[in-house]
Amino acid sequence: MINQTASQPASDNWAITADLTSLRQHLLDLFCRLAYREGDFVLSSGQHSSYYINGKEVTLHPQGALAIGRIVVSLLPPDTQAVAGLTLGADPIVTAVSVVSAYENRPIPALIVRKEAKGHGTRAYIEGPNLPENASVVVLEDVVTTGGSALKAAERLKDAGYSVNHVISLVDRLQGGAELYASAGLQFQSVLTIADIQRRFQELD
């Protein structure tokens, strides 16, 4: 059984003042304690897996969201004009990043990319503020396996007239996502990899 008190912050505002290295370690521990499970699973890609990562257990956690916001804001290219991601997994991530960016005097809007066009009103694929044509948008994702979800978001954004050159994920499962993005001309980085999580999971067990 994982130690549920591992790497708990000393106070509620710890994640506001902690350095980024400490935040990354805390985020890693949250993924190990809350999101990572071993067993027999079928992923959204249809692949079978001996483990599963439920990213929403961390992205919807208050300390997790704050850590994610601060870490991802630090990784965004200087010319970023918005962050976006495919609903539902990316919704809390783009929200956390946008809120933290305002507190850091670098306000960055968030966009949500629908899987299907809205069935009424504007019938839009993208929800959020209207941005200038060719605005630079970074795609965010919680867990990357084959990379299809973030690539779909990038394609929708490009179709809407935005410039998309970067994808940032919280976790890379190291199963082809990075190669897919490279083939599509997208730069990719992840905060954590599955190797990081499994190594730390064994240390905490």
Rosetta blueprint (number, residue, H / E / L):
1 M L
2 I L
3 N L
4 Q L
5 T L
6 A L
7 S L
8 Q L
9 P L
10 A L
11 S L
12 D L
13 N L
14 W H
15 A H
16 I H
17 T H
18 A L
19 D L
20 L H
21 T H
22 S H
23 L H
24 R H
25 Q H
26 H H
27 L H
28 L H
29 D H
30 L H
31 F H
32 C H
33 R H
34 L H
35 A H
36 Y E
37 R E
38 E E
39 G E
40 D E
41 F E
42 V E
43 L L
44 S L
45 S L
46 G L
47 Q L
48 H E
49 S E
50 S E
51 Y E
52 Y E
53 I E
54 N L
55 G L
56 K H
57 E H
58 V H
59 T H
60 L L
61 H L
62 P H
63 Q H
64 G H
65 A H
66 L H
67 A H
68 I H
69 G H
70 R H
71 I H
72 V H
73 V H
74 S H
75 L H
76 L L
77 P L
78 P L
79 D L
80 T L
81 Q L
82 A E
83 V E
84 A E
85 G E
86 L E
87 T L
88 L L
89 G L
90 A L
91 D H
92 P H
93 I H
94 V H
95 T H
96 A H
97 V H
98 S H
99 V H
100 V H
101 S H
102 A H
103 Y H
104 E L
105 N L
106 R L
107 P L
108 I L
109 P L
110 A E
111 L E
112 I E
113 V E
114 R L
115 K L
116 E L
117 A L
118 K L
119 G L
120 H L
121 G L
122 T L
123 R L
124 A L
125 Y L
126 I E
127 E E
128 G L
129 P L
130 N L
131 L L
132 P L
133 E L
134 N L
135 A L
136 S E
137 V E
138 V E
139 V E
140 L E
141 E E
142 D E
143 V E
144 V E
145 T L
146 T L
147 G L
148 G H
149 S H
150 A H
151 L H
152 K H
153 A H
154 A H
155 E H
156 R H
157 L H
158 K H
159 D H
160 A L
161 G L
162 Y L
163 S E
164 V E
165 N E
166 H E
167 V E
168 I E
169 S E
170 L E
171 V E
172 D E
173 R L
174 L L
175 Q L
176 G L
177 G H
178 A H
179 E H
180 L H
181 Y H
182 A H
183 S H
184 A L
185 G L
186 L L
187 Q E
188 F E
189 Q E
190 S E
191 V E
192 L E
193 T E
194 I H
195 A H
196 D H
197 I H
198 Q H
199 R H
200 R H
201 F H
202 Q H
203 E H
204 L H
205 D L
